Amino acid sequence: MRVRLPTMLRSYSGGEAEVEAEGATLADLLLDLDRRFPGIRFRIVDEQERVRPHVRIFVDAELARELTVPLAARSVVQVVGALSGG
């Protein structure tokens, strides 16, 4: 399935904005991404297995709040870096 990456993660993907990955759940997909692009998962998920506060993940345009979200073969996953500042 297609995974769209924000600019902040493209250094892990060789500059690619969109990559392919596999998984039955979002957690599985992130493990596959990390296998292909070592270190990328740690930038998305923290040590408590939660999506980091500054990251949002959308599966087929729906905000995914848990890593247990099931994925279909044609799902589109988009990782977004949340904006912050003052």
Secondary structure as GFF3:
##gff-version 3
##sequence-region A 1 86
A	DSSP	beta_strand	2	4	.	.	.	ID=ss1
A	DSSP	three_ten_helix	7	9	.	.	.	ID=ss2
A	DSSP	beta_strand	18	20	.	.	.	ID=ss3
A	DSSP	alpha_helix	26	36	.	.	.	ID=ss4
A	DSSP	alpha_helix	40	44	.	.	.	ID=ss5
A	DSSP	beta_strand	55	59	.	.	.	ID=ss6
A	DSSP	beta_strand	62	63	.	.	.	ID=ss7
A	DSSP	beta_strand	76	81	.	.	.	ID=ss8
###
